[in-house]
Amino acid sequence: MADLSQDEWAAKLREDNNAVILDVRTEEELEEGRIPNAKNIDIYLGQGFIDELEKLDKTKNYYVYCRSGNRSGQACAVMNSIGFENAYNLAGGFMNWEGEVAE
């Protein structure tokens, strides 16, 4: 797992043709907007979160975010523990995101 600054995360994502953006926020938080093409799996689902992660392709590179960077950091740690090699946390989270936002 790596904590990346907004700029590092966005730059790495732009250069990565094996990338998946993973939003671990709640349904309510999604109403604030989201990063385009992000897949949402709510980390608060507990075991359901892990079950959904297990369905993902572990050969992909995952760019993970939440509102503040806290839960996404936890999500990256969980992902690493179940076999994901490349999970990148957006430090500062979505509330500091200055990139493009989907409604």
C-alpha distances in whole Angstrom, upper triangle without the diagonal:
4,7,9,13,15,17,14,12,16,17,14,15,18,18,16,19,16,15,15,14,14,16,15,18,22,25,27,24,24,27,26,25,22,20,22,21,19,19,19,18,19,16,20,21,20,20,21,18,17,20,19,15,17,19,17,16,14,14,14,11,10,10,10,13,15,18,17,13,13,13,10,8,10,10,6,7,10,9,7,10,12,11,9,8,7,5,6,7,11,12,15,15,18,21,20,20,22,22,24,24,26,29
4,6,10,12,14,11,10,13,14,12,13,17,16,15,18,17,15,15,15,14,16,16,19,23,25,27,24,24,27,25,24,21,19,21,21,19,19,20,19,20,18,21,23,22,23,24,20,20,23,21,18,20,22,19,19,16,17,15,12,11,10,10,12,15,17,15,12,13,14,11,8,11,12,8,9,13,12,11,14,16,15,12,11,8,7,5,6,9,9,13,13,16,19,18,17,20,20,22,23,25,28
4,7,10,12,9,8,12,14,12,13,17,17,17,20,19,16,16,15,14,15,15,17,21,24,25,21,22,25,23,22,19,18,20,21,18,19,19,19,19,18,21,23,22,24,24,21,21,24,22,19,22,24,21,21,19,19,17,14,12,10,10,10,13,14,12,9,10,12,10,7,11,12,9,11,14,14,13,16,18,18,15,14,11,9,6,5,6,6,9,10,14,16,14,15,17,18,20,21,23,26
4,6,8,6,5,9,10,9,11,14,15,15,18,17,15,15,14,14,15,16,18,22,24,25,22,22,24,22,21,18,16,19,19,17,19,20,20,21,20,23,25,25,26,26,23,23,26,24,21,24,25,22,22,20,20,17,14,12,10,10,11,13,15,13,10,13,14,11,10,14,14,12,14,17,16,16,19,21,20,17,16,12,10,7,6,6,6,9,10,13,15,13,12,14,15,18,19,22,24
4,5,5,6,8,10,10,12,14,15,16,20,20,17,17,15,16,16,18,19,22,25,25,21,21,24,21,20,18,16,18,20,18,20,21,22,22,21,24,27,27,29,29,25,26,28,26,24,27,28,25,25,23,23,20,17,15,12,12,11,14,14,12,10,13,16,13,12,16,17,15,17,20,19,19,23,24,24,21,19,16,14,10,9,6,5,7,9,12,13,10,10,12,13,16,17,21,23
4,6,5,6,9,10,11,12,14,15,19,19,16,16,14,15,15,17,17,21,23,23,19,19,21,18,17,15,12,15,17,16,19,19,21,21,21,24,26,27,29,28,25,26,28,26,24,27,27,24,24,24,23,20,17,15,11,12,10,13,13,12,11,14,16,13,14,18,18,16,19,21,21,21,24,26,25,22,21,17,15,11,10,6,7,7,8,9,11,8,7,8,9,12,14,17,20
4,6,5,6,8,10,11,12,14,18,19,16,17,15,17,18,20,21,24,26,26,23,22,24,21,19,17,14,17,18,18,21,22,24,24,24,27,29,30,32,31,28,28,31,28,26,29,29,26,25,25,24,21,17,16,13,14,14,16,17,15,14,18,19,17,17,21,20,19,21,24,23,23,26,28,26,23,21,18,16,13,12,9,10,11,12,13,14,11,10,9,9,13,15,19,22
4,6,5,6,8,10,11,12,16,16,14,16,14,16,17,19,21,25,27,27,24,23,26,23,21,18,16,18,19,18,20,22,23,24,23,27,29,29,31,30,26,27,29,27,24,27,27,24,23,22,21,18,14,14,11,13,13,16,17,16,14,17,19,16,15,19,19,16,19,22,20,20,24,25,23,20,18,15,13,10,10,9,10,12,13,14,16,14,12,13,12,15,18,21,24
4,6,5,6,9,10,11,14,14,11,12,11,13,14,16,18,21,23,24,21,20,23,20,18,15,12,14,15,14,16,18,19,21,20,23,25,26,27,27,23,23,26,23,21,24,24,20,20,19,19,15,12,11,7,9,10,13,15,14,12,15,16,13,13,17,16,14,17,19,17,18,21,22,21,17,16,13,11,7,8,6,8,11,11,12,14,12,10,12,11,13,15,18,21
4,6,5,6,9,10,13,14,11,12,11,13,14,17,19,22,23,24,21,20,22,19,17,14,11,12,14,13,16,18,20,22,22,25,27,28,29,28,25,26,28,25,22,25,25,22,21,21,20,16,13,12,9,11,12,15,16,16,14,18,19,15,16,20,19,17,20,22,20,21,24,25,24,20,19,15,14,11,11,9,11,13,12,12,15,12,10,10,8,10,13,16,19
4,5,5,6,9,12,14,12,14,13,16,18,21,22,26,27,28,25,23,25,23,21,18,14,15,16,16,19,21,23,25,25,28,30,31,32,31,27,28,30,27,24,27,27,23,22,21,20,17,14,14,11,14,15,18,20,19,17,21,22,18,19,22,21,19,22,24,22,22,26,26,25,21,19,15,15,12,13,12,14,16,15,16,18,16,13,13,11,13,16,19,22
4,6,5,6,10,11,9,12,12,15,17,19,22,25,27,28,25,23,26,24,22,18,15,16,16,15,18,20,22,24,23,27,28,29,30,29,25,25,27,25,22,24,24,20,19,18,16,13,10,11,9,12,14,18,20,19,17,20,20,17,17,20,19,16,19,21,19,19,22,23,21,17,15,12,12,9,12,11,14,16,16,17,19,17,15,15,13,15,18,20,23
4,5,5,8,9,7,9,9,12,14,17,19,23,24,25,22,21,23,22,19,15,12,12,12,12,14,17,19,21,22,25,26,27,28,27,23,23,25,22,20,22,22,18,17,17,15,12,9,9,7,11,12,16,18,19,16,20,19,16,17,20,18,16,19,21,18,19,22,22,21,17,16,12,11,10,11,11,14,16,15,15,18,17,14,14,12,13,15,17,20
4,6,8,10,9,11,11,15,17,20,22,25,26,28,24,22,25,23,20,17,13,13,13,14,17,19,22,24,25,28,29,30,31,30,26,27,28,25,23,25,24,21,19,20,18,14,12,13,11,14,16,19,21,21,20,23,23,19,20,23,22,19,23,24,22,22,26,26,24,20,19,15,15,13,15,14,17,19,17,17,20,18,15,15,12,12,15,17,21
4,7,9,9,12,13,17,19,22,25,28,29,31,28,26,28,27,23,20,16,16,16,16,19,22,24,26,27,30,31,32,32,31,28,28,29,26,24,25,25,21,19,19,16,14,11,13,12,16,18,22,24,24,22,25,25,21,22,25,23,20,23,25,22,22,26,26,23,20,18,14,15,14,16,16,19,21,20,20,23,21,18,18,15,16,19,20,24
4,5,6,9,11,14,17,20,23,26,27,29,26,24,27,26,23,19,16,15,14,15,16,19,21,24,24,28,28,29,29,28,25,25,26,23,20,22,21,17,15,15,13,10,8,10,10,14,17,20,23,23,21,24,23,19,20,23,20,18,21,22,19,19,23,22,20,16,15,12,13,12,15,15,18,21,20,20,23,22,19,19,16,17,19,20,24
4,6,9,12,15,18,21,24,27,28,30,27,25,28,27,24,20,17,15,14,15,16,20,21,25,25,29,29,30,30,28,25,25,25,22,20,21,20,16,14,15,12,9,9,11,12,16,18,22,25,26,23,26,25,21,22,25,22,20,23,23,20,20,24,23,20,17,16,13,15,15,18,18,22,24,22,22,26,24,21,22,18,18,20,21,24
4,7,10,13,17,19,22,25,26,29,26,24,27,27,24,20,17,16,13,14,14,18,19,22,23,26,26,27,26,25,22,21,22,19,17,18,17,13,10,11,8,5,6,9,11,14,17,21,24,25,22,24,23,19,20,22,19,17,20,20,17,17,20,19,17,13,13,10,12,13,16,17,21,23,21,22,25,25,22,23,20,20,21,21,24
4,7,10,13,16,19,22,23,25,23,21,24,23,20,16,13,13,11,10,11,14,16,19,20,23,23,24,24,23,20,19,20,17,15,17,16,12,11,11,10,6,5,6,7,10,13,17,20,21,19,21,20,16,17,19,16,14,18,18,15,16,19,18,16,13,13,10,10,10,13,14,17,20,18,18,21,21,18,19,17,17,18,18,21
4,6,10,13,15,18,19,22,20,17,21,20,18,14,11,11,8,7,8,11,12,16,16,20,20,21,21,19,16,17,17,14,12,14,13,10,10,11,10,7,6,5,6,8,11,14,18,19,17,19,17,14,16,17,14,13,17,16,13,15,18,17,16,12,13,10,10,10,12,13,17,19,16,16,20,20,17,19,16,16,16,16,19
4,7,10,12,15,16,19,16,14,17,17,14,10,8,9,7,5,6,9,11,13,14,18,18,20,21,19,15,17,18,14,13,16,15,12,12,13,14,10,9,6,5,6,8,11,14,16,14,16,15,11,14,16,13,12,16,16,14,16,19,18,17,14,15,12,10,10,10,10,14,16,13,12,16,16,14,16,13,13,13,13,16
4,6,9,12,14,16,14,12,16,16,14,10,9,10,9,5,5,6,7,10,11,14,15,16,17,15,12,13,15,12,10,14,13,11,12,13,14,11,10,7,6,5,6,9,12,14,12,14,12,9,12,13,10,10,14,13,11,14,17,16,16,13,15,12,9,10,10,10,14,15,12,12,15,16,14,17,15,15,14,14,16
4,6,9,10,12,10,9,13,12,11,8,8,10,10,6,6,5,6,8,9,12,13,15,17,15,12,14,16,13,12,16,15,13,16,16,18,15,14,10,8,6,5,6,9,12,11,12,10,8,12,12,10,11,15,14,13,16,18,18,19,16,18,15,12,12,10,10,13,14,10,9,13,14,13,16,15,14,13,13,14
4,7,9,12,10,10,13,13,13,11,12,14,13,10,8,6,5,5,5,8,10,11,14,12,9,12,14,11,11,15,15,14,17,17,19,17,15,12,11,7,6,5,9,11,10,10,7,6,10,10,8,10,13,12,12,15,17,17,18,16,18,16,13,13,11,11,14,14,11,11,13,16,15,18,18,18,16,16,17
4,7,8,6,7,10,10,11,10,12,14,14,11,10,7,7,5,7,8,10,13,15,14,11,14,16,14,14,18,18,17,20,21,23,20,19,15,13,10,8,5,7,10,10,11,8,8,12,12,11,13,16,15,16,19,20,20,22,19,22,20,16,16,13,13,14,14,10,10,12,15,14,18,18,17,15,15,15
4,5,5,7,9,11,12,11,14,16,16,13,12,8,8,5,8,7,9,12,15,13,12,15,16,14,16,19,19,19,22,23,26,23,22,18,17,14,12,9,10,13,14,14,11,12,15,15,13,17,19,17,18,21,22,22,24,22,25,23,19,19,17,17,18,17,14,13,14,17,17,20,20,20,17,16,15
4,5,5,7,10,11,11,14,16,16,13,12,9,9,8,11,10,11,15,17,15,14,17,18,15,17,20,20,20,23,24,27,24,24,20,19,16,14,12,12,16,17,17,14,15,19,18,17,20,22,20,21,24,25,24,26,24,27,25,22,22,20,19,21,20,16,14,16,19,18,21,21,19,16,15,13
4,5,6,8,10,11,15,17,18,15,15,12,13,10,13,12,14,17,20,18,17,20,21,19,21,24,24,23,26,28,30,27,26,22,21,18,15,12,11,15,17,17,15,16,20,20,18,21,24,23,23,27,28,27,29,27,29,28,24,23,21,20,21,19,16,14,14,18,18,20,21,20,16,15,13
4,5,6,8,9,12,15,16,13,14,11,12,10,12,12,14,17,20,18,16,20,21,19,20,23,23,22,25,26,28,25,24,20,18,15,12,9,8,11,14,14,13,14,17,17,16,19,22,21,22,25,26,26,28,25,27,25,21,20,18,16,17,15,12,10,11,14,14,17,17,17,13,13,12
4,5,5,6,10,12,13,11,11,9,11,10,13,14,15,18,21,18,16,20,21,18,19,22,22,21,23,25,26,23,22,19,17,14,12,10,10,13,15,16,15,14,18,19,17,19,22,22,21,25,26,26,27,25,27,24,21,20,18,16,18,17,13,10,12,15,14,16,16,14,11,10,9
4,5,8,12,13,15,14,14,12,14,14,16,17,18,21,24,22,20,23,24,21,22,26,25,24,27,28,30,27,26,22,20,18,15,13,12,16,18,19,18,18,21,22,21,23,26,25,25,28,30,30,31,28,30,28,24,23,21,19,21,19,15,12,13,16,15,17,17,15,11,10,8
4,7,10,13,15,14,15,13,16,15,17,18,20,23,25,23,21,25,26,23,23,27,27,25,28,29,30,27,25,22,19,17,14,11,10,13,16,17,17,17,20,21,20,22,25,25,25,28,30,30,31,28,30,27,24,22,19,17,18,16,13,9,9,12,12,14,14,13,9,9,8
4,7,9,12,11,13,12,15,15,17,19,20,23,26,23,21,24,25,22,22,26,25,23,25,27,28,24,23,19,17,15,13,11,11,14,16,18,17,17,20,21,20,21,25,25,24,27,29,29,30,27,28,25,22,20,18,16,18,16,13,9,10,12,11,12,12,10,6,6,5
4,6,9,7,10,9,13,13,16,18,19,22,24,21,19,22,23,19,19,23,22,20,22,23,24,20,19,16,13,12,10,10,10,13,14,17,16,14,18,19,17,19,22,22,21,24,26,26,26,23,24,21,18,17,15,13,16,15,11,8,10,12,10,11,10,9,5,5,7
4,7,6,9,10,14,15,17,19,21,23,25,23,20,22,23,20,19,22,21,19,20,21,22,18,16,13,11,11,9,10,11,14,14,17,16,14,17,19,17,18,21,22,20,23,25,25,25,22,22,19,17,15,14,12,15,14,11,8,11,12,9,10,8,6,5,6,9
4,6,9,11,15,17,19,22,22,25,26,24,21,23,24,20,20,23,21,19,20,21,21,18,16,14,12,13,12,14,15,18,18,21,19,17,20,22,20,20,24,24,22,24,27,26,26,22,23,20,18,17,17,15,18,18,15,12,15,16,12,13,10,7,6,5,9
4,7,10,13,16,18,21,21,23,24,22,19,21,21,17,17,20,18,15,16,18,18,15,14,12,11,12,13,15,17,19,19,21,20,17,20,21,18,19,22,22,20,22,25,24,23,20,21,18,17,16,17,16,19,20,16,14,18,18,15,16,13,11,10,8,11
4,6,10,12,14,17,18,20,21,18,16,18,18,15,14,17,16,13,15,16,17,14,13,10,9,9,9,11,14,16,15,18,16,13,16,18,15,15,19,19,17,19,22,21,21,18,19,16,14,14,14,13,17,17,14,12,15,17,14,16,13,12,10,10,12
4,7,10,12,15,15,17,18,15,13,14,15,11,11,14,12,11,13,15,16,13,13,10,10,10,10,12,15,17,16,18,15,13,16,17,14,15,18,17,15,18,20,19,19,16,18,16,14,15,15,15,18,19,15,14,18,19,17,19,17,15,14,12,14
4,6,9,12,12,14,15,13,10,13,13,10,11,14,13,12,15,16,18,16,15,12,12,10,10,10,13,16,15,16,13,12,15,15,12,14,17,16,15,18,20,18,19,17,19,18,15,15,15,15,18,18,14,13,16,18,17,19,18,17,14,13,14
4,6,9,8,10,12,9,6,9,10,7,8,12,11,11,14,15,18,16,16,13,13,10,11,10,13,16,15,15,12,11,14,13,10,13,15,13,12,16,17,16,17,16,18,17,14,16,15,16,18,19,15,15,18,20,19,22,21,20,18,17,17
4,5,6,9,11,9,6,10,11,9,10,14,14,14,18,18,21,19,19,15,15,12,11,9,12,14,14,13,10,10,13,12,10,13,15,13,14,17,18,17,19,18,20,19,16,17,15,16,18,18,15,14,17,19,19,22,22,21,19,18,18
4,5,6,9,8,6,8,11,10,10,13,15,15,18,18,21,19,18,15,14,11,11,9,12,13,12,11,7,8,11,9,7,11,12,10,11,15,15,15,17,16,19,18,15,15,14,15,17,17,14,15,17,20,19,23,23,23,21,21,21
4,5,9,8,7,10,12,12,13,16,17,18,21,21,24,23,22,18,18,15,14,11,13,15,15,13,9,11,13,11,10,14,15,13,14,18,17,17,20,19,22,22,18,19,17,18,19,19,16,17,19,21,22,25,25,25,23,22,22
4,6,5,5,8,9,9,11,14,15,16,20,20,23,22,22,19,19,16,16,14,16,18,18,16,12,14,16,13,12,15,16,13,14,18,17,16,19,19,22,22,19,20,19,20,22,22,19,20,22,24,24,28,27,27,24,23,23
4,5,5,7,9,10,11,13,15,16,20,19,23,22,22,19,20,17,17,15,18,19,18,16,12,14,15,12,11,14,14,11,13,16,15,14,18,18,21,21,19,20,19,21,22,23,20,21,23,26,26,29,29,29,27,26,27
4,5,5,6,9,10,11,13,15,18,18,22,22,22,19,21,18,19,18,21,22,21,19,15,16,17,14,12,15,15,11,13,16,14,13,16,17,20,21,19,21,20,23,24,25,23,24,26,29,28,32,31,31,29,28,29
4,5,5,6,9,10,11,13,17,17,21,20,21,18,20,17,18,17,20,22,21,19,15,16,18,15,13,16,16,13,13,17,16,14,17,17,21,21,19,21,20,22,24,25,22,23,25,28,27,30,30,29,27,26,26
4,5,5,6,9,10,11,15,15,19,18,18,15,16,13,14,14,17,19,17,16,12,12,14,12,9,12,13,10,10,14,13,12,15,14,18,18,15,17,17,19,21,22,19,20,22,24,24,27,26,26,24,23,24
4,5,5,6,9,10,13,13,17,17,17,15,17,14,16,16,20,21,19,17,14,13,15,12,9,11,12,8,8,12,11,9,12,12,15,16,14,17,17,20,22,23,21,22,25,27,26,29,28,28,27,26,27
4,5,5,7,9,13,13,17,17,18,16,19,17,19,19,22,24,22,21,17,17,18,16,13,15,15,12,11,14,13,11,13,14,17,18,17,20,20,22,25,26,24,24,27,29,28,31,30,30,28,27,27
4,5,5,7,11,12,16,15,16,14,16,14,16,17,20,22,20,20,16,15,17,15,12,14,15,12,11,14,15,12,14,13,17,17,15,18,18,20,23,24,21,22,25,27,25,28,27,26,24,23,24
4,5,5,9,9,12,12,13,11,13,12,14,16,19,21,18,18,15,13,15,13,10,11,12,9,7,11,11,9,10,9,13,13,12,15,15,18,21,23,20,21,24,25,24,27,25,25,24,23,25
4,5,8,8,12,13,14,13,16,15,18,19,23,24,22,21,18,17,18,16,13,13,14,11,9,12,11,8,9,10,13,14,14,17,18,21,24,26,23,24,28,29,28,30,29,29,27,26,28
4,7,9,12,12,14,13,16,16,19,20,24,25,23,23,20,18,20,18,15,15,17,14,12,15,15,12,12,12,15,16,15,18,20,22,25,27,24,24,28,29,27,30,28,27,26,25,26
4,6,9,8,11,10,13,13,16,18,22,24,21,22,19,16,18,17,14,13,16,13,10,13,14,11,11,9,12,13,12,15,17,19,23,25,22,22,26,27,25,27,25,25,24,23,25
4,5,6,9,10,13,14,18,20,24,25,23,23,21,18,19,19,16,15,17,15,11,13,15,12,10,9,11,11,12,15,18,20,23,26,23,24,28,28,26,28,26,25,25,24,27
4,5,8,9,13,14,17,20,24,25,21,22,20,17,17,17,14,12,14,13,9,10,12,9,7,5,7,8,10,13,16,19,22,25,23,24,27,28,26,28,26,26,26,26,28
4,7,9,13,15,19,22,26,26,23,24,22,19,19,20,17,15,16,16,12,12,15,13,10,7,8,8,11,14,17,20,23,26,24,25,29,28,26,28,26,26,26,26,29
4,6,10,12,16,19,23,24,21,22,20,17,18,18,15,13,16,16,12,13,16,14,11,8,9,7,9,11,15,17,20,23,21,21,25,25,23,24,22,22,23,23,26
4,7,10,13,17,20,21,18,19,18,14,15,16,14,11,14,15,11,12,15,14,12,8,8,5,6,8,11,13,17,20,18,19,22,22,20,21,19,20,21,21,24
4,6,10,13,17,17,14,16,14,11,12,13,11,9,12,12,9,11,14,14,12,9,9,6,5,6,9,11,14,17,15,15,19,19,17,19,17,18,18,19,22
4,7,11,14,14,12,14,13,9,11,13,11,9,13,14,11,13,16,16,15,12,12,8,6,5,6,7,11,13,11,12,16,15,13,16,14,15,15,16,19
4,7,11,11,9,11,9,6,8,10,8,7,11,12,10,12,15,15,15,12,13,10,7,6,5,6,10,12,9,10,14,14,13,16,15,16,15,16,19
4,7,8,6,9,8,5,8,10,9,9,13,14,13,15,18,18,19,16,17,14,10,9,6,5,8,9,6,7,10,11,10,13,13,14,13,15,16
4,6,5,7,6,5,9,10,9,11,14,14,15,17,19,20,21,18,20,17,13,12,9,8,9,9,5,6,8,10,10,14,14,15,14,15,16
4,6,8,8,8,11,13,13,14,17,18,18,21,22,23,25,22,23,20,17,15,11,9,10,8,5,5,5,8,9,13,14,15,13,15,15
4,6,8,8,10,12,13,14,16,17,18,20,22,23,24,22,23,20,16,14,10,8,7,5,4,6,6,8,10,13,15,17,16,18,19
4,6,5,6,9,10,10,12,14,15,16,18,20,21,19,19,17,13,11,7,6,5,5,4,8,9,10,11,14,16,18,17,19,20
4,5,5,7,9,10,11,13,14,16,17,19,21,19,19,18,14,12,9,9,8,8,8,11,12,13,14,18,19,21,20,22,23
4,5,5,6,9,10,10,12,14,15,17,18,17,18,17,13,12,9,10,10,11,9,11,13,15,16,19,20,21,20,21,22
4,5,5,6,9,10,10,12,14,15,16,14,15,13,10,9,6,7,9,10,8,10,13,14,14,17,18,19,18,19,21
4,5,5,6,9,10,11,13,15,16,14,14,13,9,8,5,8,8,10,10,13,15,15,16,19,20,22,21,22,24
4,5,5,6,9,10,11,13,15,13,15,14,11,11,9,11,12,13,12,15,17,18,19,22,23,24,23,24,26
4,5,5,6,9,10,11,12,11,13,12,9,10,8,11,13,14,13,15,17,19,18,22,22,23,22,22,24
4,5,5,6,9,10,11,8,10,9,5,7,7,10,12,14,13,16,18,19,18,22,21,23,22,23,25
4,5,5,6,9,10,9,10,11,8,10,10,13,14,16,16,19,21,21,22,25,25,26,26,27,29
4,5,5,6,9,9,11,12,10,12,12,15,16,19,17,20,22,23,23,27,26,27,26,27,28
4,5,5,6,5,8,9,7,10,11,15,17,19,18,19,23,23,23,26,25,26,25,25,27
4,5,5,5,6,8,7,10,12,16,17,20,19,22,24,25,24,27,26,28,27,28,30
4,6,7,9,11,11,14,15,19,20,23,22,24,27,27,27,30,30,31,30,31,33
4,6,9,12,12,15,16,20,22,24,23,25,28,29,28,31,30,31,30,30,32
4,6,9,10,14,16,20,22,25,23,25,29,29,28,31,29,30,30,30,32
4,6,7,11,13,17,19,22,20,22,26,26,24,27,26,27,26,27,29
4,7,10,13,16,18,22,21,23,26,26,24,27,25,27,27,28,31
4,7,10,13,15,19,18,20,23,23,21,23,22,23,24,25,28
4,7,10,12,16,14,16,20,19,18,21,20,21,21,22,25
4,7,9,12,12,14,17,16,15,17,17,18,19,21,23
4,6,9,8,11,14,13,13,16,16,18,18,20,22
4,6,5,8,11,10,9,12,12,15,15,17,20
4,5,9,10,9,10,13,14,17,17,20,22
4,7,7,6,8,11,13,16,16,19,20
4,6,6,7,10,12,14,13,16,17
4,5,5,8,9,11,10,12,13
4,6,9,11,13,11,14,14
4,6,9,12,12,15,16
4,6,8,9,12,14
4,7,8,12,14
4,6,10,13
4,7,10
4,7
4
